[in-house]
Each structure stands twice: as C-alpha cells, then as structure tokens.
Amino acid sequence: MSYDYDILVIGSGPGGEGAAMKSIKEGKHVVMIENTPPVGGSCTHRTTIPSKTLRHVVQQKIETRQANTTAYQDLLKSAASVIENQTTLRRSYYDRNNIDLIFGEARFVDPHTVEVTSPDGVVNRHTAAGFIIATGSRPYHPPDIDFSHPRILDSDTVLQLEHHPRSISIYGAGVIGCEYASIFRGLRIKTNLINTRDKLLSFLDDEIIDALSYHLREQGTLIRFSEEYASVEPDDHGVRLHLKSNKQIYSDYFLWANGRTGNSDGMGLEDIEIEADSRGSIKINEDYQTTQSHIYAVGDVVGYPSLASAAYDQGRFAATHLIFGACEHHLVEDIPTGIYTIPEISSVGATEQDLTADRVPYEMGHAFFRHLARAQITGYRTGMLKILFHRETLQILGIHCFGVQASEIIHIGQAIMAQKGEANTLMYFINTTFNYPTMAEAYRVAALNGLNRIQQ
C-alpha cells in the first residue's frame, strides 16, 4: 500500500526531534506534526528551558545583590530570549533536513491515518507506514481546584504571571516544586512549600536531601511536611489553602506542582485499541511499541523517566526499531538526575538507602567544596561530592553532588561508572591527574577520603 509518508512524528519536543532526525538520516520521508507553533514542545516553551533560565538569572541576581530589586517579570523576559533562540535553532533542523512540518491537532482516524486540524480550523488527512507519538505531558489538574482563576497557577501558567507576588504557596515538593521554591525565595518572595510526603525528593540520597532541606530553610522557605490539601479558596487578593491538618495558609498566589498527565487524550487512541493509564501514560513494550506494532510512543507521554535527555534517546531508539525491526541500544541503566535548585543537585547510581537495603558492603568518600581551591577562588564554597563504592572491589556504586555546577560535575563520575572491570573503581580517581584548581578535583579528594576509611 502507498502512504503519504514513511514515518509521521507527533510532537516536536526532545522525543519527537530525536525520532525525526534519526528517521531522516536513514533516508525516510518524514513529517512532523506539532499542535501549536513554534516547534520545541513543552521542554522548550513551558518546562525545562524556562525554569532553568529563571533559576540561572536568579542565581546571578543573588550573587550581585540585586535580588531585592528584581521583578519576576524581568526574569520572564530573559527566559523569552533563550526560548526564541532555541526555537530558531530547532526550526532550522527541520528546514535543513527537509522534514515536512505541519502545525495542528492530530487525531488517528485508523491505524495508518491521522486527521490534522490546523490552528485556523482547516482539516487534512495524512497517511504513514509508521508513527511515533511524542506528545509530552502537562500539569495534572485535580477537578476540585479552579485553575481558571488568575491567582491559581501551575508550572505552565506561572510563566505568564503578570505581577510580582509578595507571597506564594507551592503545593508539591517534587523537582518542580523545589526548583520554583528556590526561584521565588531567591527573589525574596515569601514562599510556603507544602510537601505531601515526610521528606523532600525521597529518590535522592538522604545526605543530599538533608542538605537541600537545610538550604531551602536557610534561604527562608517555610516547608511543611506530610500535609494534604482539603480545599483551595481563591479571592480577588489571594488564595487560602485549607489543609487536612486544619491549618490554613494565605498567600498572594497558589502554585500547583503535584504531578503531570500524559498528553494522550483527544488523539483517538481508543479507536485504534491503544491503551493509556489513568494519568494519560501510553502503555508500551521495551521497544517503545504500543499495541499497534507500527505505532511507537516515547518521552513524557509514556511516563518514567520523564527527562528531556532520555526522551531524545528514546526517540532515536524507537525510530531505529521502527525502521530496522531491532535496536541494540537502550537507555543507560544509571540515568543522571539534575535538579536545578539553588544550589543545584545531581546524582547517578545507588543511594545509601539502596545499598543498605540490599546489604551491599559499601563505603563512602566525601569532598567538601569549601576545601577545594577552585571553590575558594570563585566563592562557591557551598556543596560537596560524595562517592559510594564497594568496600572489597572498590567498584563505584553511586555518585551524589550538591552545589554549583553539580549537573556538570556528575558526568565525570557517570563516564567512569559506565566502564567495565577495573576501569570502574575508586582507583581511577586516585591515579588520575586532574587540572588544578578545578571543581573536578573533588573526585580525587573524595576518592582518597574513601580509601582512607577502609585502610584505617
């Protein structure tokens, strides 16, 4: 049967971009469907790029003692320029590689046909031999909260805030909640962070969690643990948050940061027998195939790990499997985590809790940034690097970093952990000469500290 395209990709975020680029490089006729212009998806316009830009600018204002005189709207202007640059760059990829780009809402009519409704209402149909769905996710909205009210925000609408708040309450202390707590508190805005659990970011190493909690509190964030909302009551001047513990918190704005929903609704998936769970995540196998073997799904719309970097790789791997019927590559087992709080956090591999539960005989080595010459020179003394390793084999089991450039520093450790045999041991860091002074030197310091612990 003849089709309009070999491969039709829905969604131009990292997952869709990775899939489209891999497909075109393999000589396929490719079309990209994006619901609203310009390209880039939520990653570029509503999540990763905007929030990380805001965080960076706030960090700069803190360092230059301008935080008290900076309006939130000024930060949004900085983010807008970065978004524009990213959008222009990403659009050039499609133009340069002759990938057709169509804007509109896509809905499956049958397993090989999608109907695309353009922003001006025009409807066209397109057929393809294979499909890759990369539609991303959006903030979860509980039905009892009025998100149409201007003082109730989510991680999308917080980027459209027109006023500089005096106070804000953030419900949900996951990655998004903690990052925005750092941003708002960095602007000296009174910030309440409501956590539904008994600790922050429980997937992190306990020592890192403790450091994050300490620094958020030291910056002035009021954190409330093990709390759940009973109701959210907005008025013309603010929002009153009623908690099930009978506490009440009143603030200028309320930011919901508790969960996301996959963008799988409205695509006609149920009509072609493709399933999604209660949070909109499309069910796939290990090769990213849905119940329709020629239709794949990647990125946030399939759930874990919900990372832009992983989504791009998922898109490439899915396209490879779609084209060749097999893909020998898979996501790395140890995916690094980057959390852009102030200071930032990054980790890869096992935590102390993991190793203790598995009864692994491990030891640790620390390097505190305040002891590093580079940190003393730059003034970024807050933070540490922590290496977890096997006491007997010295194999690196986990690396955890808290402080400036943590998400960059972590990749040195990640590269060593990916090696086989003796290349992945504490001795690599001990026997390798690092530039001096650098932040990377923390690996040598931590490794020597750890070796000293088992040689006592």
C-alpha positions in Angstrom: 0.0 0.0 0.0 1.2 3.5 -0.8 1.4 6.1 2.0 2.0 9.8 2.1 5.0 9.4 4.4 7.2 6.6 5.7 7.2 8.0 9.2 4.9 10.5 10.9 6.0 12.0 14.2 3.6 13.7 16.5 5.2 16.2 18.9 8.4 18.3 18.4 9.8 18.1 21.9 13.1 16.2 22.5 11.5 12.7 21.9 9.9 13.8 18.6 13.0 15.6 17.5 15.2 12.6 18.2 12.9 10.3 16.3 12.5 12.7 13.3 16.3 13.3 12.9 17.1 9.6 13.1 14.4 8.7 10.6 15.5 11.4 8.0 19.2 10.3 8.4 18.1 6.8 7.4 16.6 8.1 4.2 12.9 8.1 5.2 10.2 10.5 4.1 9.3 12.2 7.4 6.6 14.6 8.6 6.5 16.3 12.0 3.1 17.3 13.4 3.2 19.9 16.2 -0.1 21.2 17.7 0.9 24.8 18.1 3.7 26.9 16.6 6.6 27.3 17.1 8.5 24.0 17.5 10.2 22.7 20.6 7.3 21.3 22.7 6.9 21.8 26.5 10.6 21.3 27.1 11.4 24.5 25.2 8.4 26.6 26.0 7.0 25.6 29.4 9.2 23.4 31.4 13.0 22.7 31.2 14.3 25.8 29.3 12.1 28.5 31.0 12.6 27.2 34.6 16.3 26.7 34.2 16.8 30.1 32.7 14.8 31.7 35.5 16.9 29.8 38.1 20.1 30.9 36.4 19.1 34.6 36.3 18.0 34.5 40.0 21.4 33.0 40.9 23.1 35.9 39.2 21.0 38.4 40.9 21.7 36.9 44.3 25.4 37.0 43.6 25.3 40.7 42.6 23.0 41.5 45.5 20.2 42.6 43.1 17.5 40.1 44.2 15.6 42.7 46.2 15.3 45.0 43.2 14.5 42.4 40.5 10.9 41.8 39.4 9.7 38.4 38.4 8.6 39.8 35.0 12.2 40.8 34.3 13.2 37.2 34.7 10.5 36.1 32.2 12.0 38.4 29.6 15.3 36.7 30.0 13.7 33.3 29.6 11.8 34.6 26.5 15.1 35.4 24.7 16.5 32.0 25.4 13.3 30.3 24.2 13.4 32.3 21.0 17.0 31.3 20.3 16.2 27.6 21.0 13.1 27.8 18.8 15.0 29.3 15.9 17.7 26.6 16.2 15.2 23.7 16.4 13.3 25.0 13.4 16.5 25.1 11.4 17.0 21.4 12.0 13.7 20.6 10.2 14.3 23.0 7.4 17.9 21.9 6.8 16.9 18.2 6.8 13.8 18.6 4.5 11.4 17.4 7.2 7.9 18.5 6.5 6.4 20.5 9.4 2.7 20.7 9.9 1.0 22.6 12.7 -2.3 21.3 14.1 -4.0 18.8 16.4 -3.5 15.2 15.3 -6.1 12.5 15.8 -6.0 8.9 14.5 -8.8 8.0 12.1 -7.4 4.5 11.6 -4.1 2.8 12.3 -2.4 4.4 9.3 -4.2 7.7 9.0 -4.2 10.9 11.1 -6.5 13.8 10.8 -4.8 17.2 11.5 -6.9 20.2 12.4 -4.8 23.4 11.8 -5.0 26.4 14.1 -7.3 28.1 11.6 -9.7 25.1 11.6 -8.7 23.5 8.3 -8.7 19.7 8.4 -6.4 17.5 6.4 -5.6 13.8 6.5 -2.1 12.2 6.2 -1.1 8.6 6.0 2.1 6.9 7.0 3.6 3.4 7.3 4.8 4.1 10.9 4.1 6.6 13.7 6.0 7.9 16.7 3.9 9.6 19.4 5.9 12.2 21.4 3.2 14.5 22.7 4.7 15.0 26.2 2.8 15.9 29.3 1.0 18.7 31.1 0.4 19.6 34.8 -2.2 17.4 36.4 -5.3 19.3 37.4 -7.5 18.0 40.3 -11.1 18.6 39.4 -11.9 20.5 42.6 -9.4 23.3 42.0 -10.3 26.2 39.8 -7.3 26.7 37.5 -9.2 29.3 35.6 -8.7 31.7 38.5 -5.8 34.1 37.9 -4.3 33.5 41.3 -4.1 29.7 40.9 -1.2 28.7 38.8 0.5 25.6 37.5 4.0 25.1 36.1 2.8 26.4 32.7 0.8 29.4 33.7 3.4 30.5 36.3 5.4 31.6 33.2 2.6 34.1 32.4 2.4 35.7 35.8 1.8 39.4 35.3 2.5 40.6 38.8 5.4 40.3 41.2 4.0 38.4 44.2 4.7 39.2 47.8 4.0 35.6 48.8 3.3 32.3 47.1 2.3 28.8 48.3 3.7 25.9 46.3 1.8 22.6 46.7 4.0 19.7 45.8 7.7 19.4 46.8 8.9 17.3 43.9 11.5 18.5 41.5 9.3 21.3 40.0 8.1 22.5 43.4 11.7 22.6 44.9 13.1 24.4 41.8 10.4 27.1 41.9 10.8 27.5 45.7 14.4 28.3 45.1 13.5 30.8 42.3 10.8 32.7 44.3 12.7 32.7 47.5 15.8 33.9 45.6 13.7 37.0 44.7 12.9 37.4 48.4 9.3 36.4 47.9 7.7 34.8 50.9 7.5 31.1 50.0 5.5 28.3 51.5 6.4 24.8 50.3 3.8 22.1 51.1 5.1 18.6 50.8 2.6 15.7 50.8 5.5 13.3 52.0 7.7 13.2 55.0 10.9 14.2 53.2 11.9 16.1 50.1 12.8 14.2 46.9 12.9 10.8 48.5 14.6 9.2 45.5 17.8 11.2 46.4 20.5 10.1 48.9 19.5 11.0 52.4 22.5 13.2 52.9 21.7 15.2 49.9 18.0 15.5 51.0 19.2 16.9 54.3 21.4 19.4 52.6 18.6 20.6 50.3 16.2 20.9 53.3 18.7 22.9 55.2 19.5 25.3 52.5 15.9 25.9 51.5 15.1 26.7 55.1 18.2 28.9 55.5 17.0 30.9 52.4 13.7 31.4 54.2 11.4 28.9 52.6 8.8 27.6 55.0 8.4 23.8 54.4 5.5 21.8 55.7 5.8 18.0 55.6 3.1 15.3 55.4 0.3 17.7 54.5 -2.6 17.3 52.1 -5.0 20.0 50.9 -8.6 19.9 51.8 -9.6 22.8 49.6 -8.2 25.8 47.7 -10.2 29.0 48.1 -9.2 32.0 45.9 -10.4 35.5 46.1 -9.6 38.8 44.4 -6.5 39.4 46.6 -5.0 35.9 47.2 -5.6 32.2 47.8 -6.4 30.5 51.1 -5.1 26.9 51.3 -7.0 24.7 53.7 -5.0 21.7 54.8 -6.5 18.4 56.2 -4.5 19.0 59.3 -6.8 22.1 59.9 -4.0 24.6 59.1 -4.7 27.5 56.8 -2.2 29.3 54.6 -3.0 32.5 52.8 -0.8 33.9 50.1 -0.9 36.1 47.0 -0.7 33.2 44.7 -1.0 29.4 44.8 1.2 27.2 42.5 0.1 23.6 42.0 3.2 21.4 41.4 2.0 18.0 42.2 2.0 15.6 39.3 1.7 15.6 35.5 -0.7 14.0 32.9 0.4 12.5 29.6 -1.0 14.2 26.5 -2.7 11.2 25.1 -6.3 12.3 25.3 -8.1 13.6 22.2 -5.9 11.6 19.8 -8.4 8.9 19.0 -6.1 6.2 20.5 -9.0 4.3 22.0 -10.5 3.9 18.5 -7.4 2.0 17.4 -7.1 0.0 20.6 -4.1 1.8 22.1 -4.2 2.0 25.9 -3.3 4.7 28.3 -3.4 4.6 32.1 -5.3 6.9 34.5 -2.6 9.5 34.2 -2.5 9.5 30.4 0.7 7.4 30.0 0.6 5.3 26.9 1.4 1.6 27.5 4.4 0.4 25.5 6.8 -2.6 25.4 10.6 -2.4 25.9 11.0 -1.3 22.3 8.5 1.6 22.7 5.8 -0.2 20.6 2.2 0.3 21.5 -0.4 -2.5 20.9 -0.2 -1.4 17.3 3.3 -2.6 16.3 3.9 0.2 13.8 2.9 2.9 16.3 5.5 3.9 18.9 5.4 6.3 21.9 8.3 8.0 23.7 9.1 10.7 26.2 6.8 12.1 28.9 3.7 10.6 27.3 4.9 7.1 28.4 5.9 8.2 31.9 9.2 7.3 33.6 11.9 8.6 33.4 10.3 11.9 32.2 13.6 13.6 31.3 14.3 15.6 28.2 17.7 14.0 27.7 16.2 10.5 28.0 13.3 11.4 25.7 15.7 12.3 22.9 17.4 8.9 23.1 14.0 7.2 23.3 13.0 8.9 20.1 16.2 7.7 18.4 15.8 4.2 19.6 12.2 3.9 18.7 12.9 5.2 15.2 15.7 2.7 14.8 13.4 -0.2 15.8 10.6 1.0 13.5 13.0 1.2 10.5 15.1 -1.9 11.1 12.9 -4.1 13.2 15.5 -4.1 16.0 17.6 -1.8 18.1 20.6 -2.9 20.1 20.8 0.3 22.1 18.7 1.1 25.2 18.6 3.8 27.8 21.6 3.6 30.1 20.9 1.8 33.4 22.1 4.7 35.5 20.4 7.9 34.2 21.8 11.0 35.9 19.4 13.2 37.8 19.8 17.0 37.6 17.7 19.3 39.9 18.2 23.0 39.4 17.6 24.3 42.9 19.9 26.9 44.5 22.4 25.2 44.9 21.8 22.6 42.3 21.8 18.8 42.8 22.8 15.9 40.6 23.2 12.2 41.2 23.8 8.9 39.4 23.6 5.3 40.7 22.7 3.9 44.0 21.9 5.8 47.2 23.0 4.8 50.7 19.4 3.7 51.4 19.5 1.4 48.3 22.8 -0.2 49.3 21.8 -0.6 52.9 18.5 -2.3 51.9 20.4 -4.6 49.5 23.1 -5.4 52.2 25.9 -4.3 50.0 29.2 -3.7 51.9 29.9 -0.2 50.8 31.9 2.8 52.0 31.8 6.5 51.1 34.2 9.3 50.3 33.5 13.0 50.6 34.9 16.1 49.1 33.5 19.3 50.6 33.6 22.2 48.2 34.8 24.6 50.9 38.1 22.7 50.9 38.7 23.0 47.1 41.0 25.7 45.9 38.7 26.4 42.9 35.7 26.9 45.2 37.7 29.2 47.4 38.8 31.3 44.4 35.3 31.6 42.9 33.5 31.9 46.3 31.2 28.9 45.6 32.0 27.1 48.8 28.6 25.5 49.5 28.3 21.9 48.5 30.0 18.5 48.4 30.7 15.5 46.2 30.0 12.0 47.6 31.2 8.7 46.2 29.7 5.4 47.2 31.9 2.4 46.5 32.1 -1.4 47.3 34.4 -2.0 50.2 36.0 -5.1 48.7 36.1 -4.4 44.9 36.2 -0.6 45.1 33.6 -0.5 42.3 31.8 2.8 42.0 28.2 2.3 43.1 26.8 5.8 43.2 27.8 9.5 43.0 25.9 12.4 44.5 26.7 16.1 44.2 25.3 19.2 45.8 26.5 22.6 44.9 27.4 24.9 42.0 27.7 23.0 38.6 26.6 19.7 40.2 24.8 18.7 37.0 28.0 19.2 35.0 30.4 17.6 37.6 28.3 14.4 37.7 29.1 13.4 34.2 32.7 12.6 35.0 31.6 10.0 37.5 28.9 8.7 35.1 31.5 8.0 32.5 33.6 6.0 34.9 30.6 4.1 36.2 29.8 3.0 32.7 33.2 1.3 32.2 33.8 -2.4 32.8 36.1 -4.1 35.3 39.0 -2.3 36.9 38.2 0.9 35.0 35.2 1.4 37.2 36.8 1.6 40.6 37.9 4.2 43.1 41.5 3.8 41.9 40.7 5.6 38.6 40.1 8.9 40.5 43.1 8.3 42.8 45.6 7.6 40.0 44.3 10.2 37.5 45.9 13.7 37.4 43.2 16.4 37.4 43.7 20.0 36.4 44.4 22.2 39.4 42.5 24.2 40.6 39.2 22.7 39.3 35.9 21.6 40.7 36.6 18.2 39.1 39.4 17.7 41.5 36.6 16.9 44.0 36.7 13.3 42.6 40.3 12.8 43.7 39.7 14.3 47.1 36.6 12.2 47.7 38.3 9.0 46.4 41.3 9.5 48.8 38.9 10.2 51.6 37.1 7.0 50.9 40.2 4.9 50.6 41.4 6.2 53.9 38.2 5.0 55.5 38.9 1.3 54.6 42.6 1.4 55.3 42.3 2.5 58.9 
